[in-house]
Amino acid sequence: MLTLPVLLLLLVAVGGSAGMAGILGWLFHRLSRLEASGQDLERLLSDNAALREQIEAMRSDIEQLGERVDFSERLLEKGAPESDDHNSLS
């Protein structure tokens, strides 16, 4: 027959083992999530670089459009020479 101290010792040993198993399971779960987040981080950094390239291309396009607008405005300020063809349409 088991005495009370032996039963308590078994209970503590089993409970401690279960607790350790739970902690180890939690640690392995966290490690797998960290590895997955590392892969996500690499993907995000790659996406970020691609987006930066697209933004730079758009800035270049906007700059060229601005230059075209400035050129068109200068042409309009100079005024187009009037011709008889334009007057005959009115």
C-alpha positions as CSV (number, residue, x, y, z in Angstrom):
1,M,0.0,0.0,0.0
2,L,1.2,3.5,-0.9
3,T,1.7,6.0,1.9
4,L,0.6,9.6,1.7
5,P,4.2,11.0,1.1
6,V,4.7,8.6,-1.7
7,L,1.4,9.5,-3.3
8,L,2.3,13.2,-3.0
9,L,5.7,12.6,-4.6
10,L,4.1,10.7,-7.5
11,L,1.5,13.5,-7.9
12,V,4.2,16.1,-8.0
13,A,6.3,14.1,-10.4
14,V,3.4,13.5,-12.8
15,G,2.2,17.1,-12.5
16,G,5.7,18.4,-13.1
17,S,6.1,16.2,-16.1
18,A,2.8,17.4,-17.6
19,G,3.8,21.0,-16.9
20,M,7.1,20.5,-18.5
21,A,5.5,18.9,-21.5
22,G,3.1,21.8,-21.8
23,I,5.9,24.3,-21.6
24,L,8.0,22.4,-24.2
25,G,4.9,22.2,-26.5
26,W,4.4,26.0,-26.1
27,L,8.0,26.7,-26.9
28,F,8.0,24.5,-30.0
29,H,4.8,26.3,-31.1
30,R,6.4,29.7,-30.6
31,L,9.5,28.6,-32.5
32,S,7.5,27.4,-35.5
33,R,5.6,30.7,-35.5
34,L,8.9,32.7,-35.4
35,E,10.2,30.7,-38.3
36,A,7.1,31.4,-40.3
37,S,7.2,35.1,-39.4
38,G,10.8,35.1,-40.7
39,Q,9.6,33.8,-44.0
40,D,6.9,36.4,-44.0
41,L,9.4,39.1,-43.2
42,E,11.5,38.1,-46.3
43,R,8.4,38.2,-48.5
44,L,7.4,41.6,-47.1
45,L,10.9,43.0,-47.7
46,S,10.9,41.7,-51.2
47,D,7.4,43.3,-51.8
48,N,8.6,46.5,-50.2
49,A,11.6,46.7,-52.6
50,A,9.3,46.1,-55.6
51,L,6.9,48.8,-54.5
52,R,9.7,51.3,-54.0
53,E,10.8,50.6,-57.6
54,Q,7.3,51.2,-58.9
55,I,7.1,54.4,-56.9
56,E,10.4,55.7,-58.4
57,A,9.1,54.8,-61.9
58,M,5.8,56.8,-61.2
59,R,7.8,59.7,-59.9
60,S,9.8,59.8,-63.1
61,D,6.6,59.6,-65.2
62,I,5.1,62.5,-63.1
63,E,8.2,64.6,-63.6
64,Q,8.1,64.0,-67.3
65,L,4.4,65.0,-67.4
66,G,5.1,68.1,-65.4
67,E,7.8,69.1,-68.0
68,R,5.3,68.5,-70.8
69,V,2.7,70.7,-69.1
70,D,5.3,73.4,-68.6
71,F,6.3,73.2,-72.3
72,S,2.6,73.4,-73.3
73,E,2.0,76.4,-71.1
74,R,5.0,78.2,-72.6
75,L,3.6,77.5,-76.1
76,L,0.2,78.8,-75.1
77,E,1.7,81.9,-73.5
78,K,3.6,82.7,-76.8
79,G,0.3,82.4,-78.6
80,A,-0.3,80.7,-81.9
81,P,-0.1,82.9,-85.0
82,E,-3.5,83.6,-86.4
83,S,-4.3,82.3,-89.8
84,D,-7.1,83.0,-92.2
85,D,-8.3,79.3,-91.8
86,H,-9.3,79.8,-88.2
87,N,-11.1,83.0,-88.9
88,S,-13.2,81.5,-91.7
89,L,-14.6,78.8,-89.5
90,S,-16.3,81.3,-87.2
